[in-house]
Amino acid sequence: MNDDEKNGKKDGKRVKKKSKLRRLLLVGVVGVLLAVFTWGNANAAQDGAARYPGTDTRGEASKRVVLGFYQEVLGKQRLDRAGEFMREDYIQHSPGLKQGLAGYHEDYKLFHSVFPDLAGTIHQIVPQGDKVMLLATFKGHHVQSGKELVFETAELYRVQDGKIAEHWDAVDYAAMQAFGVNLPGGDQPSTRTDWSGTPQQRRNLVTLLYTVNTFYRQPQAPVPSAIAPDLIQHQAGLEPGLRGLADNLRSYRERFPDLTFEVKHTVASDGQVVVFWVWHGHEKGTGKELRLNRADIFRVEGGRFVEHWSRLDYRAVNPFGLK
């Protein structure tokens, strides 16, 4: 190879590096512009909310309804009290489950006929306005074998006129398959981001969307991260810290080069922020499709994400050996 050819290859590599750097920097710029744009919308929304001073932007009233439902109906197994907390026209978005209060009664009786002591324990709860998100673990024993079922969920409720009106979720259905429970997957309709909260709620939403559009889309992008280097990690199988989360994302991107994210719901309190979203891509080489329904929650401190939990349907990732 002559000198001209060698120099040509070097020049080509430099061009590729510069091109990649431009793309990564563009991601950062897009994230910043998104933050500025959404912050402007937040101010406009707050102006509107100010005209309605009775609005409970922190969602404390909604939170009480959902907690009451869990404590009285699920905790004490008082199905007869479900109507005190749930509207007759309750909308159920979880695939395979029935609609309305009457449909909830049917599903409840069916599940408890197989797992009589099934009950949920709440670990985290994040309210905002009429939305309430909670992380829960459900446990119950199979009526025939006595084996214990344990599955984790992220639940999203909308409260209307003091009662639960609508429900979405992200559930680890893989845990149920061993017991012959095979609920269908499928997309659930999205909701709009609510910018009418407190200044801190809005800042947390901006930080979330900035992180989604920078770090999650390009884990190695040379832009400031809103995630603390010593991030406390609660997702099973992931190493602690920002590095552990970045390594997990890189493993997905290497496996699914066309990986995209569709944000379905956001919920923000003054100290936490939540995203329900769908990860979608095709496996390199085989073209097999990934469609992962999941929810991630971050605790915010000093404007940065310092702690992380997640819930995902492992039926989607187990065939690929991912976490």
Solvent accessible surface area in square Angstrom, and as a share of the most:
residue,aa,sasa,rsa
1,M,134,0.60
2,N,88,0.45
3,D,103,0.53
4,D,114,0.59
5,E,90,0.41
6,K,99,0.42
7,N,78,0.40
8,G,42,0.40
9,K,119,0.50
10,K,115,0.49
11,D,66,0.34
12,G,32,0.30
13,K,131,0.55
14,R,127,0.46
15,V,94,0.54
16,K,148,0.63
17,K,147,0.62
18,K,114,0.48
19,S,37,0.24
20,K,113,0.48
21,L,88,0.44
22,R,152,0.56
23,R,135,0.49
24,L,21,0.10
25,L,81,0.41
26,L,108,0.54
27,V,26,0.15
28,G,3,0.03
29,V,79,0.45
30,V,69,0.39
31,G,0,0.00
32,V,78,0.45
33,L,109,0.54
34,L,44,0.22
35,A,17,0.13
36,V,100,0.57
37,F,131,0.54
38,T,8,0.05
39,W,84,0.29
40,G,39,0.38
41,N,60,0.31
42,A,0,0.00
43,N,63,0.32
44,A,65,0.50
45,A,33,0.26
46,Q,59,0.26
47,D,89,0.46
48,G,18,0.17
49,A,17,0.13
50,A,71,0.55
51,R,172,0.63
52,Y,144,0.55
53,P,126,0.79
54,G,74,0.71
55,T,70,0.41
56,D,56,0.29
57,T,28,0.16
58,R,124,0.45
59,G,0,0.00
60,E,76,0.34
61,A,47,0.36
62,S,9,0.06
63,K,51,0.22
64,R,160,0.58
65,V,24,0.14
66,V,0,0.00
67,L,46,0.23
68,G,12,0.12
69,F,4,0.02
70,Y,10,0.04
71,Q,102,0.45
72,E,30,0.14
73,V,0,0.00
74,L,19,0.10
75,G,46,0.44
76,K,124,0.53
77,Q,76,0.34
78,R,105,0.38
79,L,23,0.11
80,D,104,0.54
81,R,62,0.23
82,A,0,0.00
83,G,27,0.26
84,E,92,0.41
85,F,27,0.11
86,M,2,0.01
87,R,60,0.22
88,E,134,0.60
89,D,86,0.44
90,Y,6,0.02
91,I,70,0.36
92,Q,13,0.06
93,H,36,0.16
94,S,3,0.02
95,P,26,0.16
96,G,52,0.50
97,L,41,0.21
98,K,89,0.38
99,Q,101,0.45
100,G,12,0.11
101,L,18,0.09
102,A,72,0.56
103,G,5,0.04
104,Y,31,0.12
105,H,49,0.22
106,E,93,0.42
107,D,14,0.07
108,Y,21,0.08
109,K,124,0.53
110,L,109,0.54
111,F,39,0.16
112,H,28,0.13
113,S,67,0.43
114,V,44,0.25
115,F,1,0.00
116,P,62,0.39
117,D,65,0.34
118,L,14,0.07
119,A,35,0.27
120,G,18,0.17
121,T,83,0.48
122,I,49,0.25
123,H,90,0.40
124,Q,42,0.19
125,I,35,0.18
126,V,0,0.00
127,P,10,0.06
128,Q,3,0.01
129,G,14,0.14
130,D,62,0.32
131,K,15,0.06
132,V,0,0.00
133,M,0,0.00
134,L,0,0.00
135,L,2,0.01
136,A,0,0.00
137,T,15,0.09
138,F,23,0.10
139,K,103,0.44
140,G,1,0.01
141,H,79,0.35
142,H,30,0.13
143,V,86,0.49
144,Q,158,0.70
145,S,66,0.43
146,G,44,0.42
147,K,136,0.58
148,E,85,0.38
149,L,2,0.01
150,V,63,0.36
151,F,14,0.06
152,E,73,0.33
153,T,2,0.01
154,A,0,0.00
155,E,12,0.06
156,L,0,0.00
157,Y,10,0.04
158,R,57,0.21
159,V,14,0.08
160,Q,66,0.29
161,D,127,0.66
162,G,46,0.44
163,K,72,0.30
164,I,0,0.00
165,A,4,0.03
166,E,23,0.10
167,H,11,0.05
168,W,6,0.02
169,D,9,0.05
170,A,0,0.00
171,V,8,0.05
172,D,25,0.13
173,Y,16,0.06
174,A,23,0.18
175,A,30,0.23
176,M,6,0.02
177,Q,85,0.38
178,A,96,0.74
179,F,43,0.18
180,G,57,0.54
181,V,29,0.17
182,N,102,0.52
183,L,27,0.14
184,P,70,0.44
185,G,48,0.46
186,G,52,0.50
187,D,76,0.39
188,Q,16,0.07
189,P,69,0.43
190,S,65,0.42
191,T,39,0.23
192,R,217,0.79
193,T,39,0.23
194,D,43,0.22
195,W,30,0.11
196,S,27,0.17
197,G,1,0.01
198,T,15,0.09
199,P,65,0.41
200,Q,55,0.25
201,Q,0,0.00
202,R,14,0.05
203,R,111,0.41
204,N,1,0.01
205,L,1,0.00
206,V,20,0.12
207,T,23,0.14
208,L,1,0.01
209,L,23,0.11
210,Y,31,0.12
211,T,1,0.01
212,V,2,0.01
213,N,26,0.13
214,T,2,0.01
215,F,15,0.06
216,Y,3,0.01
217,R,79,0.29
218,Q,65,0.29
219,P,21,0.13
220,Q,127,0.56
221,A,15,0.11
222,P,68,0.43
223,V,33,0.19
224,P,110,0.69
225,S,38,0.25
226,A,14,0.10
227,I,0,0.00
228,A,6,0.05
229,P,88,0.55
230,D,113,0.59
231,L,2,0.01
232,I,83,0.42
233,Q,26,0.12
234,H,87,0.39
235,Q,9,0.04
236,A,78,0.60
237,G,50,0.48
238,L,21,0.11
239,E,118,0.53
240,P,97,0.61
241,G,8,0.08
242,L,39,0.20
243,R,191,0.70
244,G,3,0.03
245,L,4,0.02
246,A,9,0.07
247,D,64,0.33
248,N,14,0.07
249,L,1,0.00
250,R,66,0.24
251,S,40,0.26
252,Y,0,0.00
253,R,51,0.19
254,E,124,0.56
255,R,80,0.29
256,F,0,0.00
257,P,81,0.51
258,D,71,0.37
259,L,8,0.04
260,T,71,0.42
261,F,17,0.07
262,E,79,0.35
263,V,50,0.29
264,K,20,0.08
265,H,6,0.03
266,T,1,0.01
267,V,0,0.00
268,A,0,0.00
269,S,20,0.13
270,D,51,0.27
271,G,31,0.30
272,Q,26,0.11
273,V,0,0.00
274,V,1,0.00
275,V,1,0.00
276,F,5,0.02
277,W,1,0.00
278,V,5,0.03
279,W,2,0.01
280,H,46,0.21
281,G,0,0.00
282,H,71,0.32
283,E,20,0.09
284,K,145,0.61
285,G,83,0.80
286,T,85,0.49
287,G,43,0.42
288,K,126,0.53
289,E,100,0.45
290,L,1,0.01
291,R,103,0.37
292,L,0,0.00
293,N,40,0.21
294,R,3,0.01
295,A,1,0.01
296,D,1,0.01
297,I,1,0.01
298,F,1,0.00
299,R,74,0.27
300,V,17,0.10
301,E,104,0.47
302,G,79,0.76
303,G,45,0.43
304,R,97,0.35
305,F,0,0.00
306,V,26,0.15
307,E,23,0.10
308,H,0,0.00
309,W,27,0.09
310,S,8,0.05
311,R,22,0.08
312,L,4,0.02
313,D,15,0.08
314,Y,51,0.19
315,R,53,0.19
316,A,22,0.17
317,V,0,0.00
318,N,86,0.44
319,P,102,0.64
320,F,19,0.08
321,G,67,0.64
322,L,23,0.11
323,K,106,0.45
